[in-house]
Amino acid sequence: MTQHFHCGRFVLNAGRPLIMGIVNLTDDSFSGDGLRGDSEAAVAHSRQLIEEGAHILDLGAESSRPGAAPVSAQQEIDRLLPVIEALRDCGTPLSIDTVKPEVMRLGLNAGADMINDINALRAPGALEVVAASKAGVCLMHMQGDPHTMQDAPHYADIVSEVAEYLAERVAAAEAAGIALNRIAVDPGFGFGKSLEHNIQLLRRLDELVVPGLPLLVGMSRKSMLGLITGRAAPERVHGGVAAHVLAVERGARIVRVHDVAATRDALAVLQAVEDY
């Protein structure tokens, strides 16, 4: 089924899975790939991810790992803008991973096409910034905040609670003037969830699929994979590929990953079998 996701200057076909490649400009990435604000390295890494098959680039300059220290809006802006300006004509949509409306506004003005917000546009003014643009947006579920979210996450029924939260945020975005064809949703693996919660979400991911709203998932190198495999973050490539293939089989349309080439090959095999 053809499903169009309007993302700034681009209209993406989300009828088939899309790969969002992670470009991490932070100092303290959990995954060991932080580029520490090195814009030249970020641009080179971005171009490599495009060659490997990324359909979207997700640029982030503030870590959201459990316990991460916040950074100022100005630091985010100083790190993001040179990369956006260097890549805005690369032919691939640029997403900004931020919770701050001022960073969103300046990033969109510089040429970004999408906002990826772990806070689901709850910050004052965030809805209005995105509504005034043509950008796509991803609204994510998170219980608590990055400082406290893994202290003692608790749910009566995680799937229904995540679905209810995402539906409420989609309704808020639509009421603010953001068209549904610009919205994706993310259940937030690892954001206020135990290993059991994450596995329940993945098992029942199809229950979160809403026609017309691409479901984005990101499990790449996360601690849930470490708990399952016993491997350190940089060694979780194979576990991540398996998790994202399972997610796509259950209805995910966008997968946010560090390891683009491996994910692309695995999804190509899956697609060939489904198309046969």
Summary of the structure (lengths in Angstrom):
residues: 276
radius of gyration: 17.0
end to end distance: 15.7
largest distance: 50.6
contacts: 948
relative contact order: 0.14
helix: 43%
strand: 17%
